[in-house]
Amino acid sequence: MKKFLILLFIFSLFFGCNSDDDTYTAIEVPNVIAEFKPNLSELNLFTGNLSDLNPSSKTFEYKLHSALFSDYAHKQRLIALPNGTSLTYNGDGLPIFPDNTVIAKTFYYHNNETDLSQGKTIIETRLLIKLDGNWEAGNYKWNEDQSEAVLDYDGSIVPITWIDQTGAQTSINYQIPSNSQCFTCHQNNDIINPIGPKLRTLNFELNGENQLQTLINNNFLQGLDNPSLVNQLPKWDDSINYSLEERARAYFDINCAHCHTDGGICDSPSILRLSFETNLEDSNIIARKNSIINRMASDFQVGITMPWIGTTIHHDEGINLILSYLDTL
C-alpha cells in the first residue's frame, strides 16, 4: 500500500493531478500572436530558449523542394494559422491563407559545417503577417548573445564568419533587408505576397511522407485530397531524378521569377519571364542568354549582378548549373 501511495504521488507531480476533483490539467500552449511586437519572443513562435528555435506546436515547419539562395544561409520556415483555420487549395501556386496567418523564416549559419556541435549564429527572422486581407512584412534582428531578436524595419549589415563543408573559412557582410527591399521582391502589382510556400514547391516526400499529405492529414490544408493533383517544382540540385533543363528552370523559378514576371519589379525593364510553367520561347531565355551570363556570373557588383537583393556573393553551384544549361541553347 505504501508503494502504491508513493507511485500515486509521483504520478500527480508529473501529470498535474488535482486532488480536489481527480481531474488532470494540461499546460496550454499560447497562441501565436499575429502582430509585429517589439521583440520576437512576444509572438510565441518558439518554446523554451529562443535560440534553440524549437517551434511552437501552434506552428508547422515546412521545407521547399527548391529554395532561394541567400549567401549560403540556412533557413527555418514556419507557418502559424489561427485556431480552427486552415490553408485552402487554390491550384499549384500559393494556397489561400486565412487572416492572421504568420509566416516566419529564420536565417542562420552553422559556425562550423564540419562540426555542428560548435553551434550556430542566428542573424534574422523575417515575418509576413496577413492582416485584413493584406500581407505586411517585418524583420527581427537577433542580438549578439542570441537571447532575443528585435523588430527592425531599416535593415543593417552583420559581419559573419563560418567554416564551410570543405573546411574553408568564409567571411561576408550579411545584409538584413529593409522593409522597402522586402517589398521589392515580394510585391506583384504593388501587392505583397509570399514567395516560397507554393503548393508545387511543397509537393515532395519529407520524413517518409509527402509534405502536402502531412498538411492534409493534420487539417492544415483543405480542398485537396490527393497531392498527385498538384504539379511539382523540380529540385534544382538533384541531377539523378531531374534533367538539366528541369533543374535550371526550377532554379530560375525560385530565385528569379518573383521579379521576372508580369507585375513584378522587372516587368518593364526586362523581357525575361522565368516562372517554371512559362515555355522556353515565351521565357525569352535564349534571347537574353548573354545578359543572363553577364548579370549572374560576372564580377559581383551591387545593383548589376543578379539577384539585386539578398546576396552579396556568388552562388557557385547555381551559376554552374545555369551556365551548363545555357550552353545547350
C-alpha positions as CSV (number, residue, x, y, z in Angstrom):
1,M,0.0,0.0,0.0
2,K,2.8,2.3,0.9
3,K,4.5,1.8,-2.5
4,F,1.2,2.4,-4.2
5,L,0.8,5.8,-2.4
6,I,4.3,6.8,-3.4
7,L,3.7,5.9,-7.0
8,L,0.4,7.9,-6.9
9,F,2.2,10.9,-5.5
10,I,4.9,10.8,-8.3
11,F,2.1,10.4,-10.9
12,S,0.4,13.5,-9.6
13,L,3.6,15.5,-9.8
14,F,4.2,14.6,-13.5
15,F,0.7,14.7,-14.8
16,G,-0.9,17.6,-12.8
17,C,-3.4,15.6,-10.7
18,N,-5.9,17.8,-8.9
19,S,-6.7,16.1,-5.6
20,D,-10.0,18.0,-5.2
21,D,-11.8,16.7,-8.3
22,D,-9.4,14.0,-9.6
23,T,-9.0,15.8,-13.0
24,Y,-5.8,16.4,-14.9
25,T,-4.9,19.8,-16.4
26,A,-2.6,20.1,-19.4
27,I,-0.3,23.0,-19.9
28,E,-2.0,25.2,-22.5
29,V,0.3,26.3,-25.4
30,P,-0.1,30.0,-26.0
31,N,-1.4,31.1,-29.4
32,V,1.0,32.7,-31.9
33,I,0.5,36.5,-31.9
34,A,-0.2,37.9,-35.3
35,E,1.3,41.3,-34.6
36,F,4.6,43.0,-35.1
37,K,5.6,43.2,-31.4
38,P,8.9,44.9,-30.4
39,N,10.5,41.5,-29.5
40,L,10.3,38.2,-31.3
41,S,9.8,36.3,-28.1
42,E,6.5,38.1,-27.6
43,L,5.0,36.3,-30.7
44,N,5.1,32.8,-29.1
45,L,6.5,31.2,-32.3
46,F,9.0,29.2,-30.3
47,T,9.1,27.4,-27.0
48,G,12.0,27.1,-24.5
49,N,15.2,29.0,-25.1
50,L,14.6,31.3,-28.1
51,S,17.9,30.5,-29.8
52,D,17.0,26.8,-29.8
53,L,14.4,27.6,-32.5
54,N,12.0,25.0,-31.1
55,P,8.8,25.7,-33.0
56,S,5.6,26.0,-31.0
57,S,3.0,23.2,-31.5
58,K,0.8,26.0,-32.9
59,T,3.0,26.2,-35.9
60,F,4.1,23.8,-38.6
61,E,7.6,23.7,-40.1
62,Y,7.9,23.3,-43.8
63,K,10.6,22.9,-46.4
64,L,10.9,23.7,-50.1
65,H,11.9,21.3,-52.8
66,S,14.0,24.1,-54.4
67,A,15.0,27.0,-52.2
68,L,16.1,30.6,-52.8
69,F,19.9,31.2,-52.4
70,S,20.8,33.6,-49.6
71,D,24.6,33.7,-49.2
72,Y,24.6,30.1,-48.1
73,A,22.5,30.8,-45.0
74,H,20.3,28.0,-43.6
75,K,16.7,28.8,-43.1
76,Q,13.9,27.5,-40.8
77,R,10.4,28.1,-42.2
78,L,7.3,28.2,-40.1
79,I,3.6,28.9,-40.7
80,A,1.2,29.6,-37.9
81,L,-2.5,29.6,-38.6
82,P,-5.3,30.9,-36.3
83,N,-7.0,28.3,-34.2
84,G,-9.7,26.4,-36.2
85,T,-8.5,27.6,-39.6
86,S,-6.6,26.0,-42.5
87,L,-5.0,26.7,-45.8
88,T,-7.3,26.4,-48.8
89,Y,-6.2,24.7,-52.1
90,N,-6.0,27.1,-54.9
91,G,-4.1,25.3,-57.6
92,D,-0.3,24.7,-57.9
93,G,0.6,28.1,-56.6
94,L,0.0,29.8,-53.3
95,P,-2.8,28.4,-51.2
96,I,-5.4,30.8,-49.8
97,F,-4.2,31.9,-46.3
98,P,-6.7,32.9,-43.6
99,D,-6.3,36.3,-42.0
100,N,-3.9,36.4,-39.0
101,T,-1.6,33.9,-40.6
102,V,2.1,34.3,-39.6
103,I,4.9,33.1,-41.9
104,A,8.3,33.2,-40.3
105,K,11.7,32.5,-41.9
106,T,14.8,32.5,-39.7
107,F,18.3,32.8,-41.3
108,Y,21.3,31.3,-39.5
109,Y,24.8,29.9,-40.1
110,H,26.4,26.8,-38.5
111,N,29.7,28.1,-37.1
112,N,31.4,25.0,-38.5
113,E,29.7,23.0,-41.2
114,T,32.1,20.1,-40.5
115,D,31.2,20.1,-36.7
116,L,27.7,21.1,-36.0
117,S,28.3,20.7,-32.2
118,Q,30.0,24.1,-32.4
119,G,26.6,25.8,-32.7
120,K,25.0,28.3,-34.9
121,T,24.7,32.1,-35.3
122,I,21.2,33.4,-36.0
123,I,21.0,36.6,-38.0
124,E,17.4,37.5,-38.6
125,T,13.8,36.3,-38.6
126,R,11.6,37.6,-41.4
127,L,7.9,37.7,-40.9
128,L,4.9,38.1,-43.2
129,I,1.6,38.6,-41.4
130,K,-1.8,38.6,-43.1
131,L,-4.0,41.3,-41.7
132,D,-7.4,42.3,-43.1
133,G,-6.7,40.5,-46.3
134,N,-3.3,42.1,-46.9
135,W,0.2,40.9,-46.1
136,E,2.6,43.0,-44.1
137,A,6.3,42.5,-43.7
138,G,8.8,43.0,-40.8
139,N,12.3,41.8,-39.9
140,Y,13.6,40.8,-36.5
141,K,17.4,41.2,-35.9
142,W,19.0,38.9,-33.4
143,N,21.3,40.2,-30.7
144,E,24.8,39.1,-30.2
145,D,24.1,36.8,-27.3
146,Q,21.3,35.2,-29.2
147,S,18.8,35.7,-26.5
148,E,16.3,37.9,-28.4
149,A,15.5,39.4,-31.8
150,V,14.2,43.0,-32.1
151,L,11.9,44.4,-34.8
152,D,14.0,46.4,-37.3
153,Y,12.4,48.0,-40.3
154,D,15.5,49.7,-41.5
155,G,17.8,46.8,-42.3
156,S,21.5,46.5,-41.4
157,I,24.8,44.8,-42.2
158,V,26.0,42.0,-40.0
159,P,29.6,40.6,-40.4
160,I,29.5,36.8,-40.3
161,T,32.2,34.1,-40.5
162,W,31.8,30.4,-40.8
163,I,33.6,27.3,-41.8
164,D,32.1,25.6,-44.8
165,Q,31.8,21.9,-45.6
166,T,35.2,21.8,-47.2
167,G,36.8,23.3,-44.0
168,A,37.4,26.6,-45.6
169,Q,36.6,29.8,-43.7
170,T,34.3,32.3,-45.3
171,S,33.5,35.8,-44.2
172,I,30.8,38.1,-45.6
173,N,28.9,41.2,-44.6
174,Y,25.4,39.8,-44.4
175,Q,22.7,42.2,-45.4
176,I,19.4,42.3,-43.5
177,P,17.0,43.9,-45.9
178,S,14.9,46.9,-45.1
179,N,11.2,46.8,-45.4
180,S,11.3,48.6,-48.7
181,Q,13.8,46.0,-50.0
182,C,11.4,43.2,-48.9
183,F,8.6,44.9,-50.8
184,T,10.8,45.0,-53.9
185,C,10.8,41.2,-54.3
186,H,7.6,40.3,-52.6
187,Q,5.3,42.6,-54.5
188,N,3.3,42.0,-57.6
189,N,1.3,44.9,-59.0
190,D,2.1,46.7,-55.7
191,I,0.6,43.9,-53.6
192,I,2.8,41.9,-51.1
193,N,2.6,38.1,-51.4
194,P,4.6,35.2,-50.0
195,I,7.1,33.7,-52.5
196,G,8.2,30.2,-51.2
197,P,5.2,28.2,-49.9
198,K,3.6,27.4,-53.3
199,L,2.0,24.0,-53.2
200,R,4.1,22.8,-56.1
201,T,7.2,23.7,-54.1
202,L,5.9,21.9,-51.0
203,N,4.9,18.8,-53.0
204,F,7.6,16.2,-52.2
205,E,8.4,13.5,-49.7
206,L,9.7,14.6,-46.4
207,N,10.4,12.3,-43.4
208,G,8.7,9.4,-45.3
209,E,5.5,11.2,-46.2
210,N,4.5,13.7,-48.9
211,Q,4.6,17.1,-47.3
212,L,1.2,18.1,-48.7
213,Q,-0.3,14.8,-47.5
214,T,1.0,15.7,-44.0
215,L,-0.7,19.1,-44.2
216,I,-3.9,17.4,-45.3
217,N,-3.8,14.7,-42.6
218,N,-3.3,17.4,-39.9
219,N,-6.2,19.5,-41.2
220,F,-3.8,22.3,-42.2
221,L,-4.9,22.2,-45.9
222,Q,-8.5,21.8,-47.2
223,G,-9.9,21.4,-50.7
224,L,-7.2,18.9,-51.8
225,D,-7.5,15.2,-51.2
226,N,-4.6,13.9,-53.3
227,P,-1.1,15.6,-53.7
228,S,-0.8,14.0,-57.1
229,L,-3.2,16.6,-58.4
230,V,-0.5,19.2,-57.8
231,N,2.5,19.6,-60.1
232,Q,6.0,19.5,-58.6
233,L,8.7,22.1,-58.9
234,P,11.9,20.0,-59.5
235,K,14.8,20.1,-57.1
236,W,17.5,22.2,-58.7
237,D,20.4,20.2,-57.2
238,D,19.1,16.7,-57.9
239,S,20.8,15.6,-61.1
240,I,19.6,12.0,-60.6
241,N,15.9,12.5,-60.9
242,Y,15.6,15.6,-63.0
243,S,17.1,16.8,-66.3
244,L,19.5,19.7,-66.7
245,E,16.7,21.8,-68.2
246,E,14.2,21.0,-65.4
247,R,16.8,21.8,-62.8
248,A,17.9,25.1,-64.4
249,R,14.3,26.2,-64.9
250,A,13.5,25.4,-61.3
251,Y,16.5,27.5,-60.2
252,F,15.3,30.4,-62.3
253,D,11.8,30.0,-60.8
254,I,12.7,30.1,-57.1
255,N,15.5,32.7,-57.4
256,C,14.3,35.0,-60.2
257,A,10.7,34.5,-61.2
258,H,9.1,36.6,-58.5
259,C,10.7,39.7,-60.1
260,H,10.8,38.5,-63.7
261,T,7.1,38.0,-64.2
262,D,4.1,40.1,-65.2
263,G,3.5,42.6,-62.5
264,G,6.9,42.0,-60.8
265,I,9.6,44.7,-60.3
266,C,11.3,43.6,-63.5
267,D,8.2,43.6,-65.6
268,S,9.0,46.7,-67.6
269,P,12.9,46.7,-67.5
270,S,13.2,43.1,-68.7
271,I,11.5,40.8,-71.2
272,L,12.5,37.7,-69.2
273,R,9.7,35.7,-67.8
274,L,11.2,33.0,-65.6
275,S,8.4,31.0,-64.0
276,F,8.8,27.3,-64.4
277,E,5.5,27.0,-66.2
278,T,6.4,29.5,-68.9
279,N,7.5,27.7,-72.1
280,L,11.1,28.3,-73.3
281,E,10.1,30.5,-76.2
282,D,7.9,32.8,-74.1
283,S,10.5,33.0,-71.3
284,N,13.0,34.8,-73.7
285,I,15.9,33.0,-72.0
286,I,17.5,32.3,-75.4
287,A,17.2,36.0,-76.5
288,R,18.7,37.2,-73.2
289,K,21.3,34.4,-72.8
290,N,24.3,36.7,-72.9
291,S,22.7,39.2,-70.5
292,I,21.9,36.4,-68.0
293,I,25.5,35.2,-68.1
294,N,26.8,38.7,-67.5
295,R,24.4,39.5,-64.7
296,M,24.9,36.3,-62.8
297,A,28.5,35.2,-63.4
298,S,30.5,38.5,-63.9
299,D,32.4,40.1,-61.0
300,F,29.9,40.8,-58.2
301,Q,28.6,44.4,-58.5
302,V,25.8,45.7,-56.3
303,G,22.9,46.9,-58.5
304,I,24.1,45.0,-61.6
305,T,24.7,41.4,-60.5
306,M,21.5,39.3,-60.2
307,P,19.7,38.9,-57.9
308,W,19.7,42.5,-56.9
309,I,18.8,41.9,-53.3
310,G,19.5,39.1,-50.8
311,T,23.0,38.1,-52.0
312,T,26.5,39.6,-51.5
313,I,28.5,36.6,-53.0
314,H,28.1,34.4,-56.0
315,H,26.3,31.1,-55.7
316,D,28.9,28.9,-57.4
317,E,26.7,25.8,-57.7
318,G,23.7,27.7,-59.1
319,I,25.8,29.6,-61.6
320,N,27.5,26.4,-62.8
321,L,24.0,24.9,-63.3
322,I,22.7,27.9,-65.3
323,L,25.9,28.2,-67.4
324,S,25.7,24.5,-68.2
325,Y,22.1,24.9,-69.3
326,L,22.6,28.0,-71.3
327,D,25.5,26.2,-73.1
328,T,22.9,23.8,-74.5
329,L,20.7,26.5,-76.1
